[in-house]
Amino acid sequence: MAAVMGCVLTAPALAAESLQKLGFINTERVYQESRQAQRIQTTLEKEFKDKQMSLQKLQKQGEALEKQLQEGKMQGAEREKVVRQLGELVQQFRMQQGKLAEEYNLRRNEEFAALQQSANRVIVDLAKKEGYDLILQDAVYVNSKFDITDSVIKALNAQ
């Protein structure tokens, strides 16, 4: 019985010794606040600017056609023609909007995958340099004393 009690009493001490230094990274903050993430966002905005402007142009054309229809000055064949044009425009808009969203998300994922690799290297270097035993990236709750996100962002920005 004494041996069992000894094991029970020393188990928490052994667990505390095995994990001495913990850290947590808020990946979302790294993706929003690091210079690399901000450069990615700027690059993507420039890359997709023309396509976004094209979508806006289609939207304005559609709004102009809707306004013509709402004024009620057109009758018969003329009205049907405008309704048909509006339908085609809406279809074209939705198709281009879907294509743009797909292309943008694909490029964004490519760029952020590279950022993730870079961040992981920084995290491993930081863990080795500062003697961390465990660093988590996703958690439901973390006490702020374990949050080392600022250190990771600072190290990423220094690259």
NORRA-V82468 format. One record per residue. RES is the residue in one letter. OMEGA is omega in radians with two decimals (NA if undefined). Layout:
[[RES,OMEGA] [RES,OMEGA]]
This chain:
[[M,3.14] [A,3.12] [A,3.12] [V,3.13] [M,3.11] [G,3.11] [C,-3.13] [V,-3.12] [L,-3.12] [T,-3.12] [A,3.11] [P,3.13] [A,3.11] [L,3.12] [A,3.14] [A,3.12] [E,-3.06] [S,3.08] [L,-3.04] [Q,-3.05] [K,-3.11] [L,3.07] [G,3.12] [F,3.10] [I,3.02] [N,-3.06] [T,-3.12] [E,3.10] [R,3.10] [V,-3.13] [Y,-3.13] [Q,-2.94] [E,-3.11] [S,3.13] [R,3.13] [Q,3.12] [A,3.12] [Q,3.07] [R,3.11] [I,-3.12] [Q,3.12] [T,3.13] [T,-3.14] [L,3.11] [E,3.11] [K,-3.09] [E,-3.05] [F,-3.10] [K,-3.10] [D,3.14] [K,3.09] [Q,3.12] [M,3.09] [S,3.09] [L,3.13] [Q,3.11] [K,3.10] [L,-3.14] [Q,3.14] [K,3.09] [Q,3.12] [G,3.12] [E,3.12] [A,3.11] [L,3.11] [E,3.14] [K,3.11] [Q,-3.13] [L,-3.11] [Q,3.13] [E,3.07] [G,-3.11] [K,-3.10] [M,3.12] [Q,2.98] [G,-3.04] [A,-3.14] [E,3.13] [R,3.13] [E,3.11] [K,-3.13] [V,3.10] [V,3.13] [R,3.10] [Q,3.13] [L,3.11] [G,3.12] [E,3.13] [L,3.12] [V,3.12] [Q,3.12] [Q,3.13] [F,-3.12] [R,-3.14] [M,3.13] [Q,3.12] [Q,3.11] [G,3.12] [K,3.13] [L,-3.14] [A,3.14] [E,3.13] [E,-3.13] [Y,-3.13] [N,3.11] [L,3.13] [R,3.14] [R,3.13] [N,3.09] [E,-3.09] [E,-3.11] [F,3.03] [A,3.09] [A,3.09] [L,3.13] [Q,3.11] [Q,3.12] [S,3.12] [A,3.13] [N,3.09] [R,3.12] [V,-3.13] [I,3.13] [V,3.11] [D,3.12] [L,-3.14] [A,3.14] [K,-3.08] [K,-3.05] [E,3.03] [G,3.08] [Y,3.08] [D,-3.10] [L,3.04] [I,-3.14] [L,3.07] [Q,-3.13] [D,3.12] [A,3.11] [V,3.12] [Y,3.08] [V,3.04] [N,-3.05] [S,3.14] [K,3.12] [F,-3.06] [D,3.11] [I,-3.11] [T,-3.14] [D,3.13] [S,3.13] [V,3.13] [I,3.12] [K,3.13] [A,3.09] [L,-3.13] [N,3.14] [A,-3.12] [Q,NA]]
